[in-house]
Amino acid sequence: MNLNIGEVSKRTGLRAKTIRYYEDIGLVTPLRDTNDYRVFRESDFHKLTFLGRARALGFTIGDCRALLALYEDDSRASAEVKEITNKHLEEIEAKIVDLQAMHETLTHLAEECAGDHRPDCPILRGLSAERDT
C-alpha cells in the first residue's frame, strides 16, 4: 500500500500540515517518488494513526516519540508504556481538579450577579480581586 499525503490525511483524520510536521520532526519518514512527492507506506500509515490517537488523548510530542519507539520495539517492557501513561493520567487528574475549581468559582460568581440593568457586577469584582494566599 502506497498512499499520497491527501489519502493519508483523509484516512487518518490528520491535516496534511500535521503530517508534514511529524515528518519534519522525524516521527515518520515517508519515501519520495521521482517527482519528490511523499509516498506513505503501510507502516507510515499505522504510525500516523497511532500518533493521531495518542495526540487526541493528550500525550505530548515527547511522550508520543517515546510511545512510538516502544510500539516499534518488540522487546519493550510494558512497564515503560504504563509509566508514561500513568504520568499522563496524573497530569490529567491535576487539570481536572483545576477545572473543577474554576467551575466552582465561576458558578459562584454567576449566581451572585443579578444580571440586570444596574452597573454593580460581582463577576467583575471577583475577577479583579486579589487572590487568596
N, CA, C and O atoms as a MOPAC input file, in Angstrom:
PM7 MOZYME 1SCF
protein

 N      0.85100 1    -1.18200 1     0.00000 1
 C      0.00000 1     0.00000 1     0.00000 1
 C      0.89200 1     1.23800 1     0.00000 1
 O      1.68300 1     1.43800 1     0.92200 1
 N      0.76600 1     2.04700 1    -1.01100 1
 C      1.44900 1     3.33600 1    -1.08700 1
 C      0.40100 1     4.41700 1    -1.23300 1
 O     -0.44300 1     4.36500 1    -2.12700 1
 N      0.46100 1     5.40500 1    -0.34200 1
 C     -0.53900 1     6.46800 1    -0.31900 1
 C      0.13500 1     7.82700 1    -0.43600 1
 O      1.27000 1     8.00500 1     0.00500 1
 N     -0.56700 1     8.78000 1    -1.03000 1
 C     -0.04800 1    10.14900 1    -1.03700 1
 C     -0.54800 1    10.86000 1     0.22600 1
 O     -1.34800 1    10.30600 1     0.98100 1
 N     -0.08100 1    12.06500 1     0.44400 1
 C     -0.38800 1    12.77500 1     1.68800 1
 C     -1.89100 1    13.05600 1     1.82300 1
 O     -2.42300 1    13.03200 1     2.93300 1
 N     -2.57500 1    13.31900 1     0.70900 1
 C     -4.00400 1    13.56800 1     0.75900 1
 C     -4.78300 1    12.33700 1     1.20700 1
 O     -5.71200 1    12.43300 1     2.00900 1
 N     -4.38900 1    11.17900 1     0.67700 1
 C     -5.04700 1     9.92400 1     1.05200 1
 C     -4.78700 1     9.58400 1     2.51900 1
 O     -5.69400 1     9.16100 1     3.23600 1
 N     -3.54200 1     9.77200 1     2.95700 1
 C     -3.20000 1     9.50200 1     4.35100 1
 C     -3.95600 1    10.45800 1     5.26900 1
 O     -4.45100 1    10.05700 1     6.32200 1
 N     -4.04100 1    11.70900 1     4.86800 1
 C     -4.76500 1    12.70400 1     5.65700 1
 C     -6.22300 1    12.29700 1     5.82500 1
 O     -6.76800 1    12.34200 1     6.92800 1
 N     -6.84400 1    11.90100 1     4.72600 1
 C     -8.24900 1    11.51300 1     4.76200 1
 C     -8.45600 1    10.27200 1     5.63700 1
 O     -9.40600 1    10.21800 1     6.41800 1
 N     -7.58100 1     9.28600 1     5.51000 1
 C     -7.75900 1     8.02000 1     6.23300 1
 C     -7.40600 1     8.12600 1     7.71100 1
 O     -7.98100 1     7.41100 1     8.53100 1
 N     -6.46800 1     9.00700 1     8.06700 1
 C     -6.07100 1     9.13300 1     9.47500 1
 C     -6.83600 1    10.23000 1    10.20300 1
 O     -6.90300 1    10.23800 1    11.43300 1
 N     -7.42000 1    11.16600 1     9.43200 1
 C     -8.07900 1    12.31000 1    10.04900 1
 C     -7.11200 1    13.41200 1    10.44400 1
 O     -7.51100 1    14.39100 1    11.07600 1
 N     -5.84900 1    13.26600 1    10.08100 1
 C     -4.83800 1    14.27800 1    10.37700 1
 C     -4.73000 1    15.25600 1     9.21200 1
 O     -4.82500 1    14.85900 1     8.05100 1
 N     -4.53300 1    16.52000 1     9.52000 1
 C     -4.33300 1    17.51200 1     8.46800 1
 C     -2.97300 1    17.27700 1     7.80000 1
 O     -2.03200 1    16.80300 1     8.43600 1
 N     -2.88600 1    17.61000 1     6.52800 1
 C     -1.62600 1    17.45300 1     5.78900 1
 C     -0.50500 1    18.22800 1     6.47300 1
 O      0.63700 1    17.77200 1     6.52300 1
 N     -0.84000 1    19.40200 1     6.99900 1
 C      0.16100 1    20.22600 1     7.69900 1
 C      0.72100 1    19.47700 1     8.91000 1
 O      1.91900 1    19.54600 1     9.18700 1
 N     -0.13800 1    18.77200 1     9.61800 1
 C      0.29300 1    17.99000 1    10.78800 1
 C      1.19200 1    16.84500 1    10.34800 1
 O      2.21000 1    16.57000 1    10.98300 1
 N      0.82100 1    16.18800 1     9.27600 1
 C      1.63000 1    15.07600 1     8.76100 1
 C      3.01300 1    15.57400 1     8.34300 1
 O      4.02200 1    14.93200 1     8.63700 1
 N      3.05700 1    16.71100 1     7.66300 1
 C      4.36000 1    17.29000 1     7.27900 1
 C      5.18000 1    17.65400 1     8.52100 1
 O      6.39700 1    17.47200 1     8.53900 1
 N      4.50900 1    18.16800 1     9.55900 1
 C      5.20500 1    18.49900 1    10.80900 1
 C      5.79000 1    17.23400 1    11.43200 1
 O      6.93900 1    17.23300 1    11.87100 1
 N      5.00400 1    16.16000 1    11.47000 1
 C      5.51200 1    14.90500 1    12.02900 1
 C      6.71100 1    14.39700 1    11.23100 1
 O      7.62900 1    13.80000 1    11.79300 1
 N      6.70000 1    14.63400 1     9.93300 1
 C      7.85400 1    14.27600 1     9.11400 1
 C      9.04600 1    15.17000 1     9.46900 1
 O     10.16400 1    14.68200 1     9.63200 1
 N      8.80500 1    16.47000 1     9.58700 1
 C      9.88100 1    17.42800 1     9.90100 1
 C     10.58800 1    17.09700 1    11.20900 1
 O     11.80000 1    17.28000 1    11.32300 1
 N      9.84100 1    16.61300 1    12.19400 1
 C     10.45800 1    16.31600 1    13.49500 1
 C     10.87600 1    14.85200 1    13.61700 1
 O     11.27700 1    14.40400 1    14.69100 1
 N     10.78000 1    14.10700 1    12.51000 1
 C     11.32400 1    12.75800 1    12.46700 1
 C     10.43700 1    11.66000 1    13.02900 1
 O     10.92600 1    10.56200 1    13.29700 1
 N      9.14900 1    11.92100 1    13.21400 1
 C      8.26800 1    10.86600 1    13.71000 1
 C      7.86100 1     9.88700 1    12.61600 1
 O      7.60100 1     8.71700 1    12.89500 1
 N      7.80500 1    10.35500 1    11.38500 1
 C      7.57600 1     9.48800 1    10.22600 1
 C      8.55700 1     9.88900 1     9.13700 1
 O      8.96300 1    11.04700 1     9.05100 1
 N      8.93200 1     8.92900 1     8.31000 1
 C      9.86500 1     9.19900 1     7.22100 1
 C      9.34100 1     8.55100 1     5.94100 1
 O      9.78300 1     7.46700 1     5.56100 1
 N      8.40000 1     9.22000 1     5.28300 1
 C      7.87800 1     8.65500 1     4.04100 1
 C      8.95200 1     8.63800 1     2.96400 1
 O      9.93400 1     9.37700 1     3.02300 1
 N      8.73700 1     7.78000 1     1.98700 1
 C      9.62200 1     7.74300 1     0.83000 1
 C      9.30900 1     8.93400 1    -0.06400 1
 O      8.30900 1     9.61900 1     0.15000 1
 N     10.14200 1     9.18900 1    -1.05200 1
 C      9.90000 1    10.22600 1    -2.05700 1
 C      9.92700 1     9.55400 1    -3.42600 1
 O     10.80900 1     8.74400 1    -3.71400 1
 N      8.95700 1     9.89500 1    -4.25800 1
 C      8.94700 1     9.33800 1    -5.61000 1
 C      9.84600 1    10.17100 1    -6.52200 1
 O     10.52000 1    11.09000 1    -6.05700 1
 N      9.86000 1     9.85900 1    -7.79100 1
 C     10.75100 1    10.54800 1    -8.73600 1
 C     10.42300 1    12.02900 1    -8.87800 1
 O     11.27800 1    12.81900 1    -9.28000 1
 N      9.18300 1    12.41100 1    -8.54800 1
 C      8.79100 1    13.82600 1    -8.58700 1
 C      8.94300 1    14.50000 1    -7.23100 1
 O      8.50200 1    15.63500 1    -7.04900 1
 N      9.56000 1    13.81800 1    -6.28700 1
 C      9.79700 1    14.30100 1    -4.92200 1
 C      8.51000 1    14.41900 1    -4.09700 1
 O      8.47400 1    15.13300 1    -3.09600 1
 N      7.45600 1    13.71500 1    -4.52200 1
 C      6.23200 1    13.66600 1    -3.72100 1
 C      6.38400 1    12.62300 1    -2.62500 1
 O      7.05900 1    11.61000 1    -2.81000 1
 N      5.75800 1    12.87300 1    -1.49100 1
 C      5.78400 1    11.91900 1    -0.39400 1
 C      4.98200 1    10.67200 1    -0.78200 1
 O      3.90200 1    10.76000 1    -1.36700 1
 N      5.54200 1     9.51500 1    -0.43900 1
 C      4.85800 1     8.24500 1    -0.64300 1
 C      4.83500 1     7.54300 1     0.71400 1
 O      5.87700 1     7.17200 1     1.25400 1
 N      3.63900 1     7.37000 1     1.25100 1
 C      3.48400 1     6.76300 1     2.56700 1
 C      3.20700 1     5.27500 1     2.43500 1
 O      2.30800 1     4.84400 1     1.71300 1
 N      4.01200 1     4.50700 1     3.15800 1
 C      3.84100 1     3.06000 1     3.18300 1
 C      2.82400 1     2.70200 1     4.26300 1
 O      2.38700 1     3.56300 1     5.02600 1
 N      2.46200 1     1.45300 1     4.31900 1
 C      1.52200 1     0.98300 1     5.33700 1
 C      2.06900 1     1.25800 1     6.73300 1
 O      1.31500 1     1.63600 1     7.63000 1
 N      3.37000 1     1.07200 1     6.92400 1
 C      3.97200 1     1.32400 1     8.24600 1
 C      3.84600 1     2.80500 1     8.62900 1
 O      3.60800 1     3.12500 1     9.79400 1
 N      4.00400 1     3.70200 1     7.65600 1
 C      3.82600 1     5.13800 1     7.92100 1
 C      2.38100 1     5.43000 1     8.30500 1
 O      2.11400 1     6.19100 1     9.23400 1
 N      1.44800 1     4.81100 1     7.57300 1
 C      0.02400 1     4.98200 1     7.85600 1
 C     -0.28300 1     4.55400 1     9.29300 1
 O     -0.99000 1     5.26000 1    10.01200 1
 N      0.24600 1     3.40100 1     9.71200 1
 C     -0.00800 1     2.91300 1    11.07900 1
 C      0.60800 1     3.84400 1    12.12100 1
 O      0.00200 1     4.09700 1    13.16200 1
 N      1.80100 1     4.34900 1    11.84800 1
 C      2.43400 1     5.30000 1    12.77100 1
 C      1.59300 1     6.57000 1    12.89900 1
 O      1.38900 1     7.07400 1    14.00300 1
 N      1.11300 1     7.07800 1    11.78400 1
 C      0.30900 1     8.29900 1    11.81500 1
 C     -1.02500 1     8.07600 1    12.52200 1
 O     -1.50100 1     8.95200 1    13.24400 1
 N     -1.61900 1     6.92100 1    12.31700 1
 C     -2.85000 1     6.57500 1    13.03600 1
 C     -2.57100 1     6.54100 1    14.53300 1
 O     -3.34000 1     7.07800 1    15.33000 1
 N     -1.46500 1     5.90600 1    14.90700 1
 C     -1.03600 1     5.81800 1    16.30200 1
 C     -0.83300 1     7.22600 1    16.87700 1
 O     -1.33300 1     7.53800 1    17.95800 1
 N     -0.10200 1     8.06300 1    16.15100 1
 C      0.17900 1     9.42100 1    16.61600 1
 C     -1.09300 1    10.24600 1    16.75100 1
 O     -1.25300 1    10.99100 1    17.71800 1
 N     -1.99200 1    10.11700 1    15.79100 1
 C     -3.25600 1    10.85000 1    15.86800 1
 C     -4.05200 1    10.47200 1    17.09700 1
 O     -4.60400 1    11.33600 1    17.77700 1
 N     -4.11400 1     9.19700 1    17.38000 1
 C     -4.86100 1     8.71900 1    18.55800 1
 C     -4.17000 1     9.16500 1    19.85300 1
 O     -4.83000 1     9.61700 1    20.78900 1
 N     -2.85700 1     9.03800 1    19.89900 1
 C     -2.11000 1     9.43800 1    21.10400 1
 C     -2.25700 1    10.93700 1    21.36600 1
 O     -2.44700 1    11.35500 1    22.50800 1
 N     -2.17000 1    11.74500 1    20.30400 1
 C     -2.32500 1    13.19300 1    20.48000 1
 C     -3.74600 1    13.53500 1    20.89900 1
 O     -3.95300 1    14.44000 1    21.70800 1
 N     -4.73300 1    12.81800 1    20.35400 1
 C     -6.12800 1    13.05400 1    20.74100 1
 C     -6.35000 1    12.74900 1    22.21500 1
 O     -7.23800 1    13.32400 1    22.84500 1
 N     -5.54900 1    11.84800 1    22.76300 1
 C     -5.62400 1    11.52700 1    24.18600 1
 C     -4.76200 1    12.45700 1    25.03700 1
 O     -4.66600 1    12.29000 1    26.25300 1
 N     -4.13400 1    13.43900 1    24.38500 1
 C     -3.41800 1    14.47200 1    25.11000 1
 C     -1.95400 1    14.20400 1    25.38300 1
 O     -1.31900 1    14.97100 1    26.10700 1
 N     -1.39900 1    13.14600 1    24.83000 1
 C      0.02400 1    12.88900 1    25.04000 1
 C      0.83000 1    13.98000 1    24.33500 1
 O      0.46300 1    14.43300 1    23.25100 1
 N      1.92000 1    14.39000 1    24.95800 1
 C      2.80800 1    15.38500 1    24.36200 1
 C      3.56600 1    14.75700 1    23.19300 1
 O      3.58000 1    13.53600 1    23.03300 1
 N      4.19400 1    15.60700 1    22.38000 1
 C      5.02200 1    15.10100 1    21.28500 1
 C      6.14500 1    14.22600 1    21.84900 1
 O      6.46300 1    13.18200 1    21.28100 1
 N      6.73700 1    14.64700 1    22.95200 1
 C      7.79500 1    13.84700 1    23.58000 1
 C      7.28900 1    12.48400 1    24.01300 1
 O      7.94800 1    11.46700 1    23.79600 1
 N      6.10800 1    12.47100 1    24.63000 1
 C      5.50400 1    11.19500 1    25.02300 1
 C      5.21200 1    10.35000 1    23.79000 1
 O      5.44200 1     9.14100 1    23.78800 1
 N      4.70500 1    10.99100 1    22.74500 1
 C      4.39500 1    10.26800 1    21.50400 1
 C      5.65800 1     9.64300 1    20.91200 1
 O      5.64000 1     8.50700 1    20.43800 1
 N      6.74900 1    10.40200 1    20.94900 1
 C      8.02000 1     9.87800 1    20.43000 1
 C      8.44200 1     8.63900 1    21.22600 1
 O      8.85900 1     7.63300 1    20.65200 1
 N      8.32700 1     8.72600 1    22.55400 1
 C      8.70100 1     7.59100 1    23.40600 1
 C      7.76300 1     6.40700 1    23.18800 1
 O      8.21400 1     5.26600 1    23.08000 1
 N      6.46600 1     6.67500 1    23.12400 1
 C      5.49500 1     5.60300 1    22.92100 1
 C      5.66000 1     4.95400 1    21.55400 1
 O      5.53100 1     3.73600 1    21.42400 1
 N      5.94500 1     5.75500 1    20.54000 1
 C      6.14700 1     5.21400 1    19.20200 1
 C      7.38200 1     4.32300 1    19.16300 1
 O      7.37500 1     3.27200 1    18.52300 1
 N      8.43800 1     4.74200 1    19.84600 1
 C      9.65200 1     3.91300 1    19.91200 1
 C      9.33800 1     2.59300 1    20.61400 1
 O      9.81600 1     1.53800 1    20.19600 1
 N      8.54600 1     2.64900 1    21.66600 1
 C      8.16800 1     1.42400 1    22.36900 1
 C      7.25400 1     0.55700 1    21.51100 1
 O      7.36500 1    -0.66900 1    21.52000 1
 N      6.35400 1     1.19400 1    20.77000 1
 C      5.44900 1     0.48400 1    19.86500 1
 C      6.23700 1    -0.32200 1    18.83200 1
 O      5.85700 1    -1.43600 1    18.47400 1
 N      7.32900 1     0.25700 1    18.36800 1
 C      8.14400 1    -0.39200 1    17.34500 1
 C      9.16500 1    -1.37000 1    17.91000 1
 O      9.81000 1    -2.08900 1    17.14700 1
 N      9.32500 1    -1.41400 1    19.21400 1
 C     10.32300 1    -2.26900 1    19.87300 1
 C      9.65200 1    -3.53900 1    20.38900 1
 O      8.92700 1    -3.50900 1    21.38300 1
 N      9.89800 1    -4.64600 1    19.70700 1
 C      9.27300 1    -5.91600 1    20.10400 1
 C      9.80600 1    -6.44200 1    21.43500 1
 O      9.19100 1    -7.31600 1    22.04700 1
 N     10.94600 1    -5.91600 1    21.88800 1
 C     11.49700 1    -6.37500 1    23.16500 1
 C     11.17700 1    -5.40000 1    24.29900 1
 O     11.78000 1    -5.46900 1    25.37000 1
 N     10.22800 1    -4.49000 1    24.05900 1
 C      9.85700 1    -3.48100 1    25.05100 1
 C      9.31900 1    -4.13700 1    26.31500 1
 O      8.82800 1    -5.26600 1    26.30800 1
 N      9.43500 1    -3.38200 1    27.39100 1
 C      8.78600 1    -3.77700 1    28.64700 1
 C      7.51500 1    -2.94700 1    28.75900 1
 O      7.55800 1    -1.71900 1    28.67600 1
 N      6.39300 1    -3.61500 1    28.94600 1
 C      5.13400 1    -2.87400 1    29.03600 1
 C      5.13700 1    -1.91600 1    30.22300 1
 O      4.34600 1    -0.97400 1    30.26500 1
 N      6.02000 1    -2.15400 1    31.18300 1
 C      6.12600 1    -1.25800 1    32.34200 1
 C      6.50200 1     0.15400 1    31.91000 1
 O      6.06400 1     1.12800 1    32.52300 1
 N      7.31100 1     0.27200 1    30.86100 1
 C      7.70000 1     1.59700 1    30.36600 1
 C      6.49800 1     2.32800 1    29.78100 1
 O      6.32500 1     3.52800 1    29.99300 1
 N      5.67400 1     1.59600 1    29.04600 1
 C      4.46600 1     2.18600 1    28.46400 1
 C      3.51900 1     2.61900 1    29.57800 1
 O      2.94100 1     3.70500 1    29.53300 1
 N      3.37200 1     1.76200 1    30.56600 1
 C      2.47900 1     2.06300 1    31.68400 1
 C      2.97200 1     3.26800 1    32.47000 1
 O      2.16400 1     4.07500 1    32.92900 1
 N      4.28200 1     3.40200 1    32.63300 1
 C      4.84700 1     4.54000 1    33.36400 1
 C      4.52200 1     5.86200 1    32.65500 1
 O      4.13300 1     6.83600 1    33.30000 1
 N      4.68100 1     5.88800 1    31.34600 1
 C      4.36300 1     7.09400 1    30.57800 1
 C      2.87200 1     7.40800 1    30.70000 1
 O      2.47900 1     8.55900 1    30.89100 1
 N      2.05700 1     6.36700 1    30.58500 1
 C      0.60300 1     6.54200 1    30.66900 1
 C      0.18100 1     7.01300 1    32.04500 1
 O     -0.65100 1     7.91300 1    32.15600 1
 N      0.73000 1     6.43200 1    33.08700 1
 C      0.37000 1     6.84300 1    34.45100 1
 C      0.78600 1     8.27900 1    34.73600 1
 O      0.05800 1     9.00800 1    35.41100 1
 N      1.93800 1     8.69600 1    34.23700 1
 C      2.37500 1    10.08900 1    34.38700 1
 C      1.37500 1    11.01800 1    33.70200 1
 O      1.01300 1    12.06200 1    34.24500 1
 N      0.94000 1    10.63500 1    32.52100 1
 C     -0.03300 1    11.44500 1    31.79000 1
 C     -1.37100 1    11.48800 1    32.53400 1
 O     -2.01600 1    12.53400 1    32.58900 1
 N     -1.78100 1    10.37000 1    33.09600 1
 C     -3.02000 1    10.33600 1    33.87600 1
 C     -2.94800 1    11.27700 1    35.07700 1
 O     -3.92800 1    11.94900 1    35.39800 1
 N     -1.80100 1    11.32600 1    35.73800 1
 C     -1.62700 1    12.24400 1    36.87100 1
 C     -1.78400 1    13.69800 1    36.41800 1
 O     -2.39500 1    14.51200 1    37.11100 1
 N     -1.22600 1    14.00900 1    35.25000 1
 C     -1.35900 1    15.37300 1    34.71500 1
 C     -2.81600 1    15.69500 1    34.38800 1
 O     -3.28500 1    16.80400 1    34.64800 1
 N     -3.52400 1    14.73100 1    33.82300 1
 C     -4.94500 1    14.92200 1    33.50600 1
 C     -5.75100 1    15.13500 1    34.78100 1
 O     -6.60900 1    16.01600 1    34.84500 1
 N     -5.46800 1    14.31800 1    35.80000 1
 C     -6.19100 1    14.44200 1    37.06500 1
 C     -5.95500 1    15.80800 1    37.70100 1
 O     -6.87700 1    16.38900 1    38.27300 1
 N     -4.74000 1    16.32400 1    37.61100 1
 C     -4.44900 1    17.66200 1    38.13800 1
 C     -5.23000 1    18.72300 1    37.36600 1
 O     -5.73700 1    19.67600 1    37.95600 1
 N     -5.32600 1    18.55900 1    36.06000 1
 C     -6.10200 1    19.50500 1    35.24900 1
 C     -7.58200 1    19.44200 1    35.60800 1
 O     -8.25900 1    20.47000 1    35.64500 1
 N     -8.08300 1    18.24500 1    35.87100 1
 C     -9.48900 1    18.08900 1    36.26400 1
 C     -9.75700 1    18.83200 1    37.56300 1
 O    -10.77700 1    19.50900 1    37.69400 1
 N     -8.85600 1    18.71300 1    38.51500 1
 C     -9.00300 1    19.42400 1    39.79100 1
 C     -9.03300 1    20.92800 1    39.53800 1
 O     -9.87600 1    21.63900 1    40.08700 1
 N     -8.10900 1    21.41100 1    38.70500 1
 C     -8.06900 1    22.84300 1    38.37500 1
 C     -9.36400 1    23.28100 1    37.68500 1
 O     -9.91300 1    24.33600 1    38.00300 1
 N     -9.84700 1    22.47400 1    36.74600 1
 C    -11.08000 1    22.82000 1    36.04000 1
 C    -12.28700 1    22.82400 1    36.97400 1
 O    -13.17900 1    23.66200 1    36.83700 1
 N    -12.31700 1    21.89200 1    37.92000 1
 C    -13.42500 1    21.86800 1    38.87500 1
 C    -13.40700 1    23.11000 1    39.75400 1
 O    -14.45900 1    23.67200 1    40.05600 1
 N    -12.22400 1    23.53900 1    40.16500 1
 C    -12.11500 1    24.75400 1    40.97500 1
 C    -12.55900 1    25.96900 1    40.15600 1
 O    -13.25000 1    26.84500 1    40.67600 1
 N    -12.16900 1    26.02500 1    38.88900 1
 C    -12.59300 1    27.11800 1    38.01800 1
 C    -14.11300 1    27.11400 1    37.88000 1
 O    -14.74600 1    28.16900 1    37.93300 1
 N    -14.69300 1    25.94200 1    37.70400 1
 C    -16.14100 1    25.81400 1    37.55500 1
 C    -16.85600 1    26.31200 1    38.80300 1
 O    -17.84000 1    27.04700 1    38.71100 1
 N    -16.36200 1    25.91300 1    39.96400 1
 C    -16.98000 1    26.34100 1    41.22400 1
 C    -16.91500 1    27.85300 1    41.39100 1
 O    -17.89900 1    28.48100 1    41.78000 1
 N    -15.76700 1    28.43300 1    41.09800 1
 C    -15.60400 1    29.88200 1    41.22800 1
 C    -16.53100 1    30.62500 1    40.27300 1
 O    -17.22000 1    31.56300 1    40.67400 1
 N    -16.54700 1    30.20900 1    39.02400 1
 C    -17.39600 1    30.88500 1    38.03800 1
 C    -18.88800 1    30.68200 1    38.33600 1
 O    -19.69300 1    31.59000 1    38.12600 1
 N    -19.24500 1    29.51100 1    38.81600 1
 C    -20.63700 1    29.26100 1    39.17600 1
 C    -21.05200 1    30.18600 1    40.30800 1
 O    -22.13100 1    30.77800 1    40.27100 1
 N    -20.19500 1    30.30900 1    41.31100 1
 C    -20.48000 1    31.18800 1    42.44700 1
 C    -20.62100 1    32.64000 1    41.97700 1
 O    -21.57100 1    33.32400 1    42.35800 1
 N    -19.68600 1    33.10900 1    41.15500 1
 C    -19.73900 1    34.48600 1    40.66500 1
 C    -20.99800 1    34.72400 1    39.82800 1
 O    -21.63700 1    35.76800 1    39.96000 1
 N    -21.35600 1    33.77800 1    38.97900 1
 C    -22.55100 1    33.93200 1    38.14000 1
 C    -23.81200 1    33.96400 1    38.99600 1
 O    -24.74600 1    34.71000 1    38.70300 1
 N    -23.83800 1    33.15600 1    40.05100 1
 C    -25.01600 1    33.13200 1    40.92800 1
 C    -25.15000 1    34.43700 1    41.70700 1
 O    -26.26200 1    34.85600 1    42.02500 1
 N    -24.02500 1    35.08000 1    42.01600 1
 C    -24.03500 1    36.33400 1    42.77400 1
 C    -24.44000 1    37.53700 1    41.92100 1
 O    -24.85400 1    38.56900 1    42.44900 1
 N    -24.32100 1    37.39700 1    40.62000 1
 C    -24.62300 1    38.51600 1    39.72400 1
 C    -26.11000 1    38.53400 1    39.40000 1
 O    -26.68300 1    37.52000 1    39.00200 1
 N    -26.72200 1    39.68800 1    39.57300 1
 C    -28.15100 1    39.83000 1    39.28100 1
 C    -28.41800 1    39.81700 1    37.78100 1
 O    -29.49800 1    39.42400 1    37.33900 1
 N    -27.44500 1    40.24000 1    37.01200 1
 C    -27.61700 1    40.24900 1    35.56700 1
 C    -28.70000 1    41.20600 1    35.09300 1
 O    -29.39500 1    40.93900 1    34.11300 1
 N    -28.83400 1    42.31200 1    35.79100 1
 C    -29.88200 1    43.27800 1    35.44000 1
 C    -29.26500 1    44.55000 1    34.86500 1
 O    -28.12700 1    44.52700 1    34.39700 1
 N    -29.98400 1    45.63000 1    34.89500 1
 C    -29.55400 1    46.89500 1    34.30800 1
 C    -28.59200 1    47.69600 1    35.19600 1
 O    -28.01900 1    48.69000 1    34.74900 1
 N    -28.41700 1    47.27000 1    36.43400 1
 C    -27.53300 1    48.01000 1    37.34700 1
 C    -26.05800 1    47.73600 1    37.01000 1
 O    -25.73300 1    46.66800 1    36.49100 1
 N    -25.16600 1    48.69200 1    37.30100 1
 C    -23.74900 1    48.51500 1    36.97500 1
 C    -23.00500 1    47.59800 1    37.95500 1
 O    -21.93800 1    47.08300 1    37.62000 1
 N    -23.54100 1    47.39200 1    39.13900 1
 C    -22.87500 1    46.53800 1    40.12600 1
 C    -22.74800 1    45.11700 1    39.56400 1
 O    -23.74500 1    44.51300 1    39.16600 1
 N    -21.51800 1    44.58600 1    39.53200 1
 C    -21.31500 1    43.25000 1    38.96300 1
 C    -20.32500 1    42.45600 1    39.80200 1
 O    -19.12400 1    42.72400 1    39.76300 1
 N    -20.81700 1    41.48400 1    40.56000 1
 C    -19.93500 1    40.63600 1    41.36700 1
 C    -18.91900 1    39.85000 1    40.53100 1
 O    -17.84600 1    39.50300 1    41.02300 1
 N    -19.25300 1    39.57400 1    39.28300 1
 C    -18.30500 1    38.83700 1    38.43700 1
 C    -17.06700 1    39.68700 1    38.19300 1
 O    -15.94300 1    39.22100 1    38.38100 1
 N    -17.26900 1    40.93300 1    37.77500 1
 C    -16.12600 1    41.82300 1    37.53500 1
 C    -15.35500 1    42.09100 1    38.81800 1
 O    -14.12600 1    42.15500 1    38.81000 1
 N    -16.08100 1    42.24700 1    39.92000 1
 C    -15.42700 1    42.46000 1    41.21200 1
 C    -14.59000 1    41.22400 1    41.58000 1
 O    -13.46300 1    41.34700 1    42.05800 1
 N    -15.14800 1    40.05900 1    41.35400 1
 C    -14.42900 1    38.82500 1    41.65600 1
 C    -13.20000 1    38.63400 1    40.80200 1
 O    -12.17300 1    38.16000 1    41.28700 1
 N    -13.29100 1    39.00000 1    39.52000 1
 C    -12.14300 1    38.86600 1    38.63700 1
 C    -11.02400 1    39.84600 1    38.97200 1
 O     -9.85000 1    39.57100 1    38.72200 1
 N    -11.39900 1    40.99500 1    39.54400 1
 C    -10.37500 1    42.00000 1    39.86600 1
 C     -9.83700 1    41.85500 1    41.28400 1
 O     -8.90500 1    42.56900 1    41.65300 1
 N    -10.38700 1    40.96700 1    42.07800 1
 C     -9.94900 1    40.79300 1    43.47300 1
 C     -8.59900 1    40.10400 1    43.52700 1
 O     -8.24300 1    39.32400 1    42.64400 1
 N     -7.85800 1    40.40500 1    44.57600 1
 C     -6.58000 1    39.72400 1    44.80400 1
 C     -6.83300 1    38.27300 1    45.13100 1
 O     -7.85600 1    37.91700 1    45.71700 1
 N     -5.88700 1    37.44300 1    44.74300 1
 C     -6.00400 1    36.00700 1    45.02000 1
 C     -5.79200 1    35.74500 1    46.48300 1
 O     -5.01600 1    36.43400 1    47.14600 1
 N     -6.48200 1    34.74900 1    46.98600 1
 C     -6.26100 1    34.31600 1    48.36700 1
 C     -4.91400 1    33.61700 1    48.44500 1
 O     -4.59400 1    32.76200 1    47.61900 1
 N     -4.13200 1    33.99200 1    49.44400 1
 C     -2.81100 1    33.34500 1    49.58700 1
 C     -2.66400 1    32.70100 1    50.92500 1
 O     -1.62200 1    32.11300 1    51.21600 1

